Amino acid sequence: MRISKREKSLPEYTYLGCPMTKNRSPWCFRMCRPNFDGKGLCGRVAPHSIKGNIQQGIIDYKKKINQNKSK
């Protein structure tokens, strides 16, 4: 008898879970630092990277003030 191993790739819809906590939870524990496009290490959109209107307004205001100081 000969045992052969098949390589199966995971379907795209398969959820592997958080690589930081090693679990399959459907929520984010907000432990990782999101990359430049707002995705966490697991590849999903990190909720802690999403900015609301007020947060984005504060960031834009601080950028504007810093640009005026540097001139």
PQR file of N, CA, C, O and H, with PARSE charges and radii, in Angstrom:
ATOM      1  N   MET A   1       0.833  -1.164   0.000 -0.4000 1.5000
ATOM      2  CA  MET A   1       0.000   0.000   0.000 -0.0000 2.0000
ATOM      3  C   MET A   1       0.889   1.241   0.000  0.5500 1.7000
ATOM      4  O   MET A   1       1.862   1.331   0.749 -0.5500 1.4000
ATOM      5  N   ARG A   2       0.535   2.177  -0.843 -0.4000 1.5000
ATOM      6  CA  ARG A   2       1.317   3.396  -0.968 -0.0000 2.0000
ATOM      7  C   ARG A   2       0.442   4.595  -0.613  0.5500 1.7000
ATOM      8  O   ARG A   2      -0.664   4.742  -1.134 -0.5500 1.4000
ATOM      9  H   ARG A   2      -0.255   2.103  -1.451  0.4000 1.0000
ATOM     10  N   ILE A   3       0.937   5.437   0.263 -0.4000 1.5000
ATOM     11  CA  ILE A   3       0.182   6.614   0.684 -0.0000 2.0000
ATOM     12  C   ILE A   3       0.723   7.818  -0.062  0.5500 1.7000
ATOM     13  O   ILE A   3       1.914   8.123  -0.006 -0.5500 1.4000
ATOM     14  H   ILE A   3       1.835   5.318   0.686  0.4000 1.0000
ATOM     15  N   SER A   4      -0.163   8.487  -0.752 -0.4000 1.5000
ATOM     16  CA  SER A   4       0.260   9.705  -1.441 -0.0000 2.0000
ATOM     17  C   SER A   4      -0.433  10.897  -0.789  0.5500 1.7000
ATOM     18  O   SER A   4      -1.591  10.821  -0.378 -0.5500 1.4000
ATOM     19  H   SER A   4      -1.131   8.239  -0.798  0.4000 1.0000
ATOM     20  N   LYS A   5       0.292  11.970  -0.711 -0.4000 1.5000
ATOM     21  CA  LYS A   5      -0.217  13.153  -0.062 -0.0000 2.0000
ATOM     22  C   LYS A   5      -0.700  14.146  -1.119  0.5500 1.7000
ATOM     23  O   LYS A   5       0.030  14.481  -2.052 -0.5500 1.4000
ATOM     24  H   LYS A   5       1.233  12.031  -1.045  0.4000 1.0000
ATOM     25  N   ARG A   6      -1.916  14.601  -0.960 -0.4000 1.5000
ATOM     26  CA  ARG A   6      -2.449  15.595  -1.883 -0.0000 2.0000
ATOM     27  C   ARG A   6      -2.256  16.982  -1.295  0.5500 1.7000
ATOM     28  O   ARG A   6      -2.461  17.208  -0.102 -0.5500 1.4000
ATOM     29  H   ARG A   6      -2.508  14.328  -0.201  0.4000 1.0000
ATOM     30  N   GLU A   7      -1.865  17.887  -2.144 -0.4000 1.5000
ATOM     31  CA  GLU A   7      -1.747  19.264  -1.701 -0.0000 2.0000
ATOM     32  C   GLU A   7      -3.047  19.975  -2.013  0.5500 1.7000
ATOM     33  O   GLU A   7      -3.442  20.098  -3.173 -0.5500 1.4000
ATOM     34  H   GLU A   7      -1.699  17.704  -3.113  0.4000 1.0000
ATOM     35  N   LYS A   8      -3.694  20.432  -0.988 -0.4000 1.5000
ATOM     36  CA  LYS A   8      -4.932  21.176  -1.176 -0.0000 2.0000
ATOM     37  C   LYS A   8      -4.691  22.617  -0.750  0.5500 1.7000
ATOM     38  O   LYS A   8      -4.193  22.887   0.343 -0.5500 1.4000
ATOM     39  H   LYS A   8      -3.373  20.333  -0.046  0.4000 1.0000
ATOM     40  N   SER A   9      -5.047  23.510  -1.616 -0.4000 1.5000
ATOM     41  CA  SER A   9      -4.943  24.905  -1.218 -0.0000 2.0000
ATOM     42  C   SER A   9      -6.235  25.307  -0.525  0.5500 1.7000
ATOM     43  O   SER A   9      -7.304  24.763  -0.805 -0.5500 1.4000
ATOM     44  H   SER A   9      -5.452  23.291  -2.504  0.4000 1.0000
ATOM     45  N   LEU A  10      -6.121  26.242   0.358 -0.4000 1.5000
ATOM     46  CA  LEU A  10      -7.292  26.709   1.084 -0.0000 2.0000
ATOM     47  C   LEU A  10      -8.119  27.640   0.191  0.5500 1.7000
ATOM     48  O   LEU A  10      -7.557  28.474  -0.519 -0.5500 1.4000
ATOM     49  H   LEU A  10      -5.252  26.684   0.585  0.4000 1.0000
ATOM     50  N   PRO A  11      -9.423  27.505   0.223 -0.5600 1.5000
ATOM     51  CA  PRO A  11     -10.253  28.440  -0.530  0.2800 2.0000
ATOM     52  C   PRO A  11     -10.102  29.863   0.020  0.5500 1.7000
ATOM     53  O   PRO A  11      -9.752  30.049   1.185 -0.5500 1.4000
ATOM     54  N   GLU A  12     -10.364  30.851  -0.817 -0.4000 1.5000
ATOM     55  CA  GLU A  12     -10.184  32.237  -0.395 -0.0000 2.0000
ATOM     56  C   GLU A  12     -11.111  32.614   0.752  0.5500 1.7000
ATOM     57  O   GLU A  12     -10.769  33.484   1.553 -0.5500 1.4000
ATOM     58  H   GLU A  12     -10.648  30.700  -1.764  0.4000 1.0000
ATOM     59  N   TYR A  13     -12.272  31.982   0.849 -0.4000 1.5000
ATOM     60  CA  TYR A  13     -13.225  32.347   1.887 -0.0000 2.0000
ATOM     61  C   TYR A  13     -12.900  31.735   3.242  0.5500 1.7000
ATOM     62  O   TYR A  13     -13.568  32.049   4.227 -0.5500 1.4000
ATOM     63  H   TYR A  13     -12.549  31.275   0.199  0.4000 1.0000
ATOM     64  N   THR A  14     -11.898  30.874   3.319 -0.4000 1.5000
ATOM     65  CA  THR A  14     -11.518  30.248   4.581 -0.0000 2.0000
ATOM     66  C   THR A  14     -10.872  31.289   5.485  0.5500 1.7000
ATOM     67  O   THR A  14      -9.964  32.010   5.071 -0.5500 1.4000
ATOM     68  H   THR A  14     -11.355  30.618   2.519  0.4000 1.0000
ATOM     69  N   TYR A  15     -11.341  31.359   6.703 -0.4000 1.5000
ATOM     70  CA  TYR A  15     -10.807  32.311   7.674 -0.0000 2.0000
ATOM     71  C   TYR A  15      -9.816  31.596   8.585  0.5500 1.7000
ATOM     72  O   TYR A  15     -10.153  30.594   9.214 -0.5500 1.4000
ATOM     73  H   TYR A  15     -12.078  30.774   7.040  0.4000 1.0000
ATOM     74  N   LEU A  16      -8.613  32.107   8.651 -0.4000 1.5000
ATOM     75  CA  LEU A  16      -7.569  31.449   9.433 -0.0000 2.0000
ATOM     76  C   LEU A  16      -7.407  32.027  10.828  0.5500 1.7000
ATOM     77  O   LEU A  16      -6.751  31.414  11.670 -0.5500 1.4000
ATOM     78  H   LEU A  16      -8.339  32.922   8.140  0.4000 1.0000
ATOM     79  N   GLY A  17      -7.977  33.167  11.091 -0.4000 1.5000
ATOM     80  CA  GLY A  17      -7.894  33.739  12.424 -0.0000 2.0000
ATOM     81  C   GLY A  17      -6.744  34.706  12.585  0.5500 1.7000
ATOM     82  O   GLY A  17      -5.991  34.981  11.650 -0.5500 1.4000
ATOM     83  H   GLY A  17      -8.510  33.665  10.407  0.4000 1.0000
ATOM     84  N   CYS A  18      -6.633  35.207  13.778 -0.4000 1.5000
ATOM     85  CA  CYS A  18      -5.633  36.216  14.107 -0.0000 2.0000
ATOM     86  C   CYS A  18      -4.266  35.553  14.325  0.5500 1.7000
ATOM     87  O   CYS A  18      -4.151  34.663  15.168 -0.5500 1.4000
ATOM     88  H   CYS A  18      -7.244  34.984  14.537  0.4000 1.0000
ATOM     89  N   PRO A  19      -3.229  35.965  13.585 -0.5600 1.5000
ATOM     90  CA  PRO A  19      -1.909  35.375  13.790  0.2800 2.0000
ATOM     91  C   PRO A  19      -1.255  35.826  15.106  0.5500 1.7000
ATOM     92  O   PRO A  19      -0.314  35.193  15.584 -0.5500 1.4000
ATOM     93  N   MET A  20      -1.754  36.910  15.678 -0.4000 1.5000
ATOM     94  CA  MET A  20      -1.184  37.396  16.934 -0.0000 2.0000
ATOM     95  C   MET A  20      -1.637  36.533  18.122  0.5500 1.7000
ATOM     96  O   MET A  20      -0.836  36.232  19.007 -0.5500 1.4000
ATOM     97  H   MET A  20      -2.519  37.425  15.289  0.4000 1.0000
ATOM     98  N   THR A  21      -2.906  36.141  18.143 -0.4000 1.5000
ATOM     99  CA  THR A  21      -3.429  35.378  19.277 -0.0000 2.0000
ATOM    100  C   THR A  21      -3.604  33.897  18.953  0.5500 1.7000
ATOM    101  O   THR A  21      -3.960  33.110  19.830 -0.5500 1.4000
ATOM    102  H   THR A  21      -3.557  36.386  17.424  0.4000 1.0000
ATOM    103  N   LYS A  22      -3.363  33.518  17.727 -0.4000 1.5000
ATOM    104  CA  LYS A  22      -3.451  32.117  17.277 -0.0000 2.0000
ATOM    105  C   LYS A  22      -4.832  31.522  17.504  0.5500 1.7000
ATOM    106  O   LYS A  22      -4.954  30.390  17.973 -0.5500 1.4000
ATOM    107  H   LYS A  22      -3.074  34.157  17.015  0.4000 1.0000
ATOM    108  N   ASN A  23      -5.871  32.280  17.173 -0.4000 1.5000
ATOM    109  CA  ASN A  23      -7.214  31.740  17.334 -0.0000 2.0000
ATOM    110  C   ASN A  23      -8.056  32.023  16.101  0.5500 1.7000
ATOM    111  O   ASN A  23      -7.605  32.701  15.178 -0.5500 1.4000
ATOM    112  H   ASN A  23      -5.772  33.199  16.792  0.4000 1.0000
ATOM    113  N   ARG A  24      -9.254  31.516  16.086 -0.4000 1.5000
ATOM    114  CA  ARG A  24     -10.149  31.661  14.949 -0.0000 2.0000
ATOM    115  C   ARG A  24     -11.329  32.579  15.287  0.5500 1.7000
ATOM    116  O   ARG A  24     -12.453  32.347  14.843 -0.5500 1.4000
ATOM    117  H   ARG A  24      -9.620  30.966  16.836  0.4000 1.0000
ATOM    118  N   SER A  25     -11.067  33.594  16.058 -0.4000 1.5000
ATOM    119  CA  SER A  25     -12.150  34.477  16.488 -0.0000 2.0000
ATOM    120  C   SER A  25     -12.619  35.356  15.331  0.5500 1.7000
ATOM    121  O   SER A  25     -11.817  35.741  14.480 -0.5500 1.4000
ATOM    122  H   SER A  25     -10.153  33.782  16.420  0.4000 1.0000
ATOM    123  N   PRO A  26     -13.902  35.672  15.295 -0.5600 1.5000
ATOM    124  CA  PRO A  26     -14.427  36.517  14.226  0.2800 2.0000
ATOM    125  C   PRO A  26     -14.240  38.004  14.502  0.5500 1.7000
ATOM    126  O   PRO A  26     -14.626  38.824  13.669 -0.5500 1.4000
ATOM    127  N   TRP A  27     -13.664  38.379  15.636 -0.4000 1.5000
ATOM    128  CA  TRP A  27     -13.468  39.790  15.932 -0.0000 2.0000
ATOM    129  C   TRP A  27     -11.983  40.091  16.043  0.5500 1.7000
ATOM    130  O   TRP A  27     -11.151  39.185  16.103 -0.5500 1.4000
ATOM    131  H   TRP A  27     -13.350  37.712  16.313  0.4000 1.0000
ATOM    132  N   CYS A  28     -11.677  41.341  16.069 -0.4000 1.5000
ATOM    133  CA  CYS A  28     -10.285  41.793  16.115 -0.0000 2.0000
ATOM    134  C   CYS A  28      -9.922  42.160  17.542  0.5500 1.7000
ATOM    135  O   CYS A  28     -10.690  42.840  18.222 -0.5500 1.4000
ATOM    136  H   CYS A  28     -12.352  42.077  16.020  0.4000 1.0000
ATOM    137  N   PHE A  29      -8.758  41.715  18.002 -0.4000 1.5000
ATOM    138  CA  PHE A  29      -8.292  42.059  19.336 -0.0000 2.0000
ATOM    139  C   PHE A  29      -7.445  43.338  19.346  0.5500 1.7000
ATOM    140  O   PHE A  29      -7.000  43.776  20.407 -0.5500 1.4000
ATOM    141  H   PHE A  29      -8.134  41.163  17.450  0.4000 1.0000
ATOM    142  N   ARG A  30      -7.225  43.927  18.193 -0.4000 1.5000
ATOM    143  CA  ARG A  30      -6.511  45.208  18.035 -0.0000 2.0000
ATOM    144  C   ARG A  30      -5.099  45.161  18.599  0.5500 1.7000
ATOM    145  O   ARG A  30      -4.654  46.095  19.265 -0.5500 1.4000
ATOM    146  H   ARG A  30      -7.586  43.571  17.331  0.4000 1.0000
ATOM    147  N   MET A  31      -4.406  44.071  18.327 -0.4000 1.5000
ATOM    148  CA  MET A  31      -3.051  43.910  18.847 -0.0000 2.0000
ATOM    149  C   MET A  31      -1.985  44.257  17.814  0.5500 1.7000
ATOM    150  O   MET A  31      -0.868  44.625  18.178 -0.5500 1.4000
ATOM    151  H   MET A  31      -4.768  43.312  17.786  0.4000 1.0000
ATOM    152  N   CYS A  32      -2.313  44.147  16.543 -0.4000 1.5000
ATOM    153  CA  CYS A  32      -1.293  44.348  15.513 -0.0000 2.0000
ATOM    154  C   CYS A  32      -1.300  45.794  15.018  0.5500 1.7000
ATOM    155  O   CYS A  32      -2.271  46.526  15.208 -0.5500 1.4000
ATOM    156  H   CYS A  32      -3.221  43.848  16.247  0.4000 1.0000
ATOM    157  N   ARG A  33      -0.227  46.176  14.396 -0.4000 1.5000
ATOM    158  CA  ARG A  33      -0.137  47.498  13.789 -0.0000 2.0000
ATOM    159  C   ARG A  33      -0.569  47.363  12.326  0.5500 1.7000
ATOM    160  O   ARG A  33       0.060  46.626  11.566 -0.5500 1.4000
ATOM    161  H   ARG A  33       0.561  45.580  14.242  0.4000 1.0000
ATOM    162  N   PRO A  34      -1.622  48.059  11.926 -0.5600 1.5000
ATOM    163  CA  PRO A  34      -2.094  47.957  10.541  0.2800 2.0000
ATOM    164  C   PRO A  34      -1.058  48.504   9.562  0.5500 1.7000
ATOM    165  O   PRO A  34      -0.290  49.406   9.896 -0.5500 1.4000
ATOM    166  N   ASN A  35      -1.044  47.947   8.350 -0.4000 1.5000
ATOM    167  CA  ASN A  35      -0.112  48.445   7.342 -0.0000 2.0000
ATOM    168  C   ASN A  35      -0.681  49.705   6.685  0.5500 1.7000
ATOM    169  O   ASN A  35      -1.707  50.222   7.126 -0.5500 1.4000
ATOM    170  H   ASN A  35      -1.668  47.214   8.079  0.4000 1.0000
ATOM    171  N   PHE A  36      -0.026  50.198   5.641 -0.4000 1.5000
ATOM    172  CA  PHE A  36      -0.379  51.490   5.055 -0.0000 2.0000
ATOM    173  C   PHE A  36      -1.786  51.547   4.481  0.5500 1.7000
ATOM    174  O   PHE A  36      -2.373  52.627   4.419 -0.5500 1.4000
ATOM    175  H   PHE A  36       0.808  49.778   5.282  0.4000 1.0000
ATOM    176  N   ASP A  37      -2.341  50.421   4.061 -0.4000 1.5000
ATOM    177  CA  ASP A  37      -3.693  50.448   3.491 -0.0000 2.0000
ATOM    178  C   ASP A  37      -4.765  50.049   4.502  0.5500 1.7000
ATOM    179  O   ASP A  37      -5.915  49.835   4.119 -0.5500 1.4000
ATOM    180  H   ASP A  37      -1.863  49.544   4.111  0.4000 1.0000
ATOM    181  N   GLY A  38      -4.412  49.945   5.787 -0.4000 1.5000
ATOM    182  CA  GLY A  38      -5.390  49.724   6.837 -0.0000 2.0000
ATOM    183  C   GLY A  38      -5.725  48.272   7.113  0.5500 1.7000
ATOM    184  O   GLY A  38      -6.718  47.987   7.782 -0.5500 1.4000
ATOM    185  H   GLY A  38      -3.477  50.119   6.098  0.4000 1.0000
ATOM    186  N   LYS A  39      -4.919  47.346   6.612 -0.4000 1.5000
ATOM    187  CA  LYS A  39      -5.165  45.929   6.872 -0.0000 2.0000
ATOM    188  C   LYS A  39      -4.224  45.430   7.959  0.5500 1.7000
ATOM    189  O   LYS A  39      -3.072  45.852   8.055 -0.5500 1.4000
ATOM    190  H   LYS A  39      -4.112  47.577   6.068  0.4000 1.0000
ATOM    191  N   GLY A  40      -4.751  44.513   8.778 -0.4000 1.5000
ATOM    192  CA  GLY A  40      -3.953  43.920   9.845 -0.0000 2.0000
ATOM    193  C   GLY A  40      -3.134  42.747   9.329  0.5500 1.7000
ATOM    194  O   GLY A  40      -3.122  42.475   8.128 -0.5500 1.4000
ATOM    195  H   GLY A  40      -5.687  44.169   8.700  0.4000 1.0000
ATOM    196  N   LEU A  41      -2.457  42.057  10.222 -0.4000 1.5000
ATOM    197  CA  LEU A  41      -1.631  40.911   9.837 -0.0000 2.0000
ATOM    198  C   LEU A  41      -2.449  39.762   9.270  0.5500 1.7000
ATOM    199  O   LEU A  41      -1.937  38.948   8.502 -0.5500 1.4000
ATOM    200  H   LEU A  41      -2.467  42.278  11.197  0.4000 1.0000
ATOM    201  N   CYS A  42      -3.732  39.694   9.653 -0.4000 1.5000
ATOM    202  CA  CYS A  42      -4.583  38.607   9.165 -0.0000 2.0000
ATOM    203  C   CYS A  42      -5.089  38.877   7.748  0.5500 1.7000
ATOM    204  O   CYS A  42      -5.655  37.981   7.123 -0.5500 1.4000
ATOM    205  H   CYS A  42      -4.148  40.356  10.277  0.4000 1.0000
ATOM    206  N   GLY A  43      -4.899  40.084   7.234 -0.4000 1.5000
ATOM    207  CA  GLY A  43      -5.332  40.413   5.887 -0.0000 2.0000
ATOM    208  C   GLY A  43      -6.682  41.095   5.814  0.5500 1.7000
ATOM    209  O   GLY A  43      -7.106  41.526   4.741 -0.5500 1.4000
ATOM    210  H   GLY A  43      -4.439  40.812   7.742  0.4000 1.0000
ATOM    211  N   ARG A  44      -7.370  41.198   6.959 -0.4000 1.5000
ATOM    212  CA  ARG A  44      -8.663  41.878   6.974 -0.0000 2.0000
ATOM    213  C   ARG A  44      -8.471  43.356   7.311  0.5500 1.7000
ATOM    214  O   ARG A  44      -7.427  43.757   7.826 -0.5500 1.4000
ATOM    215  H   ARG A  44      -7.026  40.848   7.830  0.4000 1.0000
ATOM    216  N   VAL A  45      -9.483  44.149   7.017 -0.4000 1.5000
ATOM    217  CA  VAL A  45      -9.438  45.557   7.388 -0.0000 2.0000
ATOM    218  C   VAL A  45      -9.420  45.648   8.905  0.5500 1.7000
ATOM    219  O   VAL A  45     -10.278  45.084   9.584 -0.5500 1.4000
ATOM    220  H   VAL A  45     -10.331  43.824   6.599  0.4000 1.0000
ATOM    221  N   ALA A  46      -8.446  46.355   9.420 -0.4000 1.5000
ATOM    222  CA  ALA A  46      -8.298  46.484  10.871 -0.0000 2.0000
ATOM    223  C   ALA A  46      -9.221  47.590  11.363  0.5500 1.7000
ATOM    224  O   ALA A  46      -9.081  48.737  10.937 -0.5500 1.4000
ATOM    225  H   ALA A  46      -7.749  46.813   8.868  0.4000 1.0000
ATOM    226  N   PRO A  47     -10.166  47.272  12.256 -0.5600 1.5000
ATOM    227  CA  PRO A  47     -11.088  48.300  12.722  0.2800 2.0000
ATOM    228  C   PRO A  47     -10.399  49.422  13.492  0.5500 1.7000
ATOM    229  O   PRO A  47     -10.919  50.535  13.558 -0.5500 1.4000
ATOM    230  N   HIS A  48      -9.243  49.141  14.070 -0.4000 1.5000
ATOM    231  CA  HIS A  48      -8.537  50.182  14.806 -0.0000 2.0000
ATOM    232  C   HIS A  48      -7.759  51.113  13.886  0.5500 1.7000
ATOM    233  O   HIS A  48      -7.122  52.051  14.365 -0.5500 1.4000
ATOM    234  H   HIS A  48      -8.820  48.236  14.016  0.4000 1.0000
ATOM    235  N   SER A  49      -7.795  50.878  12.580 -0.4000 1.5000
ATOM    236  CA  SER A  49      -7.155  51.788  11.638 -0.0000 2.0000
ATOM    237  C   SER A  49      -8.153  52.737  10.995  0.5500 1.7000
ATOM    238  O   SER A  49      -7.758  53.686  10.319 -0.5500 1.4000
ATOM    239  H   SER A  49      -8.313  50.116  12.191  0.4000 1.0000
ATOM    240  N   ILE A  50      -9.448  52.490  11.200 -0.4000 1.5000
ATOM    241  CA  ILE A  50     -10.480  53.312  10.582 -0.0000 2.0000
ATOM    242  C   ILE A  50     -10.608  54.615  11.361  0.5500 1.7000
ATOM    243  O   ILE A  50     -10.704  54.614  12.588 -0.5500 1.4000
ATOM    244  H   ILE A  50      -9.769  51.718  11.749  0.4000 1.0000
ATOM    245  N   LYS A  51     -10.607  55.707  10.640 -0.4000 1.5000
ATOM    246  CA  LYS A  51     -10.716  57.020  11.261 -0.0000 2.0000
ATOM    247  C   LYS A  51     -12.086  57.612  10.957  0.5500 1.7000
ATOM    248  O   LYS A  51     -12.559  57.544   9.823 -0.5500 1.4000
ATOM    249  H   LYS A  51     -10.529  55.707   9.643  0.4000 1.0000
ATOM    250  N   GLY A  52     -12.715  58.187  11.963 -0.4000 1.5000
ATOM    251  CA  GLY A  52     -13.982  58.877  11.790 -0.0000 2.0000
ATOM    252  C   GLY A  52     -13.752  60.286  11.260  0.5500 1.7000
ATOM    253  O   GLY A  52     -12.609  60.705  11.079 -0.5500 1.4000
ATOM    254  H   GLY A  52     -12.331  58.243  12.884  0.4000 1.0000
ATOM    255  N   ASN A  53     -14.823  61.010  11.013 -0.4000 1.5000
ATOM    256  CA  ASN A  53     -14.719  62.374  10.487 -0.0000 2.0000
ATOM    257  C   ASN A  53     -13.980  63.297  11.443  0.5500 1.7000
ATOM    258  O   ASN A  53     -13.168  64.116  11.012 -0.5500 1.4000
ATOM    259  H   ASN A  53     -15.752  60.669  11.160  0.4000 1.0000
ATOM    260  N   ILE A  54     -14.252  63.174  12.724 -0.4000 1.5000
ATOM    261  CA  ILE A  54     -13.605  64.053  13.697 -0.0000 2.0000
ATOM    262  C   ILE A  54     -12.121  63.734  13.805  0.5500 1.7000
ATOM    263  O   ILE A  54     -11.292  64.644  13.821 -0.5500 1.4000
ATOM    264  H   ILE A  54     -14.911  62.509  13.074  0.4000 1.0000
ATOM    265  N   GLN A  55     -11.773  62.441  13.880 -0.4000 1.5000
ATOM    266  CA  GLN A  55     -10.360  62.051  13.958 -0.0000 2.0000
ATOM    267  C   GLN A  55      -9.605  62.508  12.712  0.5500 1.7000
ATOM    268  O   GLN A  55      -8.495  63.030  12.815 -0.5500 1.4000
ATOM    269  H   GLN A  55     -12.446  61.701  13.867  0.4000 1.0000
ATOM    270  N   GLN A  56     -10.203  62.313  11.538 -0.4000 1.5000
ATOM    271  CA  GLN A  56      -9.545  62.713  10.302 -0.0000 2.0000
ATOM    272  C   GLN A  56      -9.406  64.232  10.230  0.5500 1.7000
ATOM    273  O   GLN A  56      -8.407  64.736   9.717 -0.5500 1.4000
ATOM    274  H   GLN A  56     -11.105  61.888  11.454  0.4000 1.0000
ATOM    275  N   GLY A  57     -10.390  64.962  10.735 -0.4000 1.5000
ATOM    276  CA  GLY A  57     -10.309  66.421  10.773 -0.0000 2.0000
ATOM    277  C   GLY A  57      -9.172  66.906  11.649  0.5500 1.7000
ATOM    278  O   GLY A  57      -8.473  67.855  11.294 -0.5500 1.4000
ATOM    279  H   GLY A  57     -11.201  64.553  11.151  0.4000 1.0000
ATOM    280  N   ILE A  58      -8.979  66.257  12.797 -0.4000 1.5000
ATOM    281  CA  ILE A  58      -7.876  66.621  13.690 -0.0000 2.0000
ATOM    282  C   ILE A  58      -6.539  66.352  13.014  0.5500 1.7000
ATOM    283  O   ILE A  58      -5.625  67.171  13.108 -0.5500 1.4000
ATOM    284  H   ILE A  58      -9.546  65.486  13.085  0.4000 1.0000
ATOM    285  N   ILE A  59      -6.413  65.227  12.340 -0.4000 1.5000
ATOM    286  CA  ILE A  59      -5.164  64.886  11.641 -0.0000 2.0000
ATOM    287  C   ILE A  59      -4.883  65.891  10.537  0.5500 1.7000
ATOM    288  O   ILE A  59      -3.751  66.354  10.394 -0.5500 1.4000
ATOM    289  H   ILE A  59      -7.155  64.561  12.263  0.4000 1.0000
ATOM    290  N   ASP A  60      -5.907  66.235   9.750 -0.4000 1.5000
ATOM    291  CA  ASP A  60      -5.731  67.214   8.672 -0.0000 2.0000
ATOM    292  C   ASP A  60      -5.348  68.588   9.218  0.5500 1.7000
ATOM    293  O   ASP A  60      -4.509  69.280   8.640 -0.5500 1.4000
ATOM    294  H   ASP A  60      -6.826  65.859   9.867  0.4000 1.0000
ATOM    295  N   TYR A  61      -5.965  68.979  10.332 -0.4000 1.5000
ATOM    296  CA  TYR A  61      -5.660  70.266  10.959 -0.0000 2.0000
ATOM    297  C   TYR A  61      -4.207  70.307  11.434  0.5500 1.7000
ATOM    298  O   TYR A  61      -3.516  71.304  11.229 -0.5500 1.4000
ATOM    299  H   TYR A  61      -6.647  68.418  10.802  0.4000 1.0000
ATOM    300  N   LYS A  62      -3.742  69.224  12.070 -0.4000 1.5000
ATOM    301  CA  LYS A  62      -2.361  69.186  12.550 -0.0000 2.0000
ATOM    302  C   LYS A  62      -1.371  69.226  11.391  0.5500 1.7000
ATOM    303  O   LYS A  62      -0.317  69.854  11.494 -0.5500 1.4000
ATOM    304  H   LYS A  62      -4.304  68.414  12.236  0.4000 1.0000
ATOM    305  N   LYS A  63      -1.710  68.553  10.280 -0.4000 1.5000
ATOM    306  CA  LYS A  63      -0.840  68.607   9.095 -0.0000 2.0000
ATOM    307  C   LYS A  63      -0.764  70.031   8.549  0.5500 1.7000
ATOM    308  O   LYS A  63       0.306  70.505   8.168 -0.5500 1.4000
ATOM    309  H   LYS A  63      -2.566  68.043  10.197  0.4000 1.0000
ATOM    310  N   LYS A  64      -1.909  70.702   8.517 -0.4000 1.5000
ATOM    311  CA  LYS A  64      -1.974  72.080   8.006 -0.0000 2.0000
ATOM    312  C   LYS A  64      -1.140  73.010   8.886  0.5500 1.7000
ATOM    313  O   LYS A  64      -0.404  73.851   8.368 -0.5500 1.4000
ATOM    314  H   LYS A  64      -2.778  70.317   8.827  0.4000 1.0000
ATOM    315  N   ILE A  65      -1.244  72.872  10.205 -0.4000 1.5000
ATOM    316  CA  ILE A  65      -0.475  73.696  11.130 -0.0000 2.0000
ATOM    317  C   ILE A  65       1.024  73.438  10.956  0.5500 1.7000
ATOM    318  O   ILE A  65       1.816  74.380  10.949 -0.5500 1.4000
ATOM    319  H   ILE A  65      -1.841  72.189  10.626  0.4000 1.0000
ATOM    320  N   ASN A  66       1.415  72.181  10.818 -0.4000 1.5000
ATOM    321  CA  ASN A  66       2.830  71.830  10.650 -0.0000 2.0000
ATOM    322  C   ASN A  66       3.377  72.355   9.329  0.5500 1.7000
ATOM    323  O   ASN A  66       4.542  72.749   9.267 -0.5500 1.4000
ATOM    324  H   ASN A  66       0.772  71.415  10.824  0.4000 1.0000
ATOM    325  N   GLN A  67       2.574  72.371   8.279 -0.4000 1.5000
ATOM    326  CA  GLN A  67       3.021  72.901   6.989 -0.0000 2.0000
ATOM    327  C   GLN A  67       3.234  74.405   7.086  0.5500 1.7000
ATOM    328  O   GLN A  67       4.190  74.937   6.521 -0.5500 1.4000
ATOM    329  H   GLN A  67       1.628  72.051   8.330  0.4000 1.0000
ATOM    330  N   ASN A  68       2.346  75.095   7.802 -0.4000 1.5000
ATOM    331  CA  ASN A  68       2.491  76.534   7.965 -0.0000 2.0000
ATOM    332  C   ASN A  68       3.715  76.898   8.809  0.5500 1.7000
ATOM    333  O   ASN A  68       4.349  77.924   8.564 -0.5500 1.4000
ATOM    334  H   ASN A  68       1.569  74.663   8.262  0.4000 1.0000
ATOM    335  N   LYS A  69       4.050  76.072   9.793 -0.4000 1.5000
ATOM    336  CA  LYS A  69       5.219  76.315  10.635 -0.0000 2.0000
ATOM    337  C   LYS A  69       6.507  76.135   9.861  0.5500 1.7000
ATOM    338  O   LYS A  69       7.482  76.850  10.092 -0.5500 1.4000
ATOM    339  H   LYS A  69       3.535  75.238   9.992  0.4000 1.0000
ATOM    340  N   SER A  70       6.514  75.166   8.930 -0.4000 1.5000
ATOM    341  CA  SER A  70       7.731  74.876   8.196 -0.0000 2.0000
ATOM    342  C   SER A  70       8.023  75.901   7.101  0.5500 1.7000
ATOM    343  O   SER A  70       9.137  75.936   6.577 -0.5500 1.4000
ATOM    344  H   SER A  70       5.722  74.585   8.743  0.4000 1.0000
ATOM    345  N   LYS A  71       7.058  76.725   6.752 -0.4000 1.5000
ATOM    346  CA  LYS A  71       7.270  77.731   5.684 -0.0000 2.0000
ATOM    347  C   LYS A  71       8.005  78.935   6.176  0.5500 1.7000
ATOM    348  O   LYS A  71       8.258  79.862   5.406 -0.5500 1.4000
ATOM    349  H   LYS A  71       6.154  76.696   7.178  0.4000 1.0000
TER
END
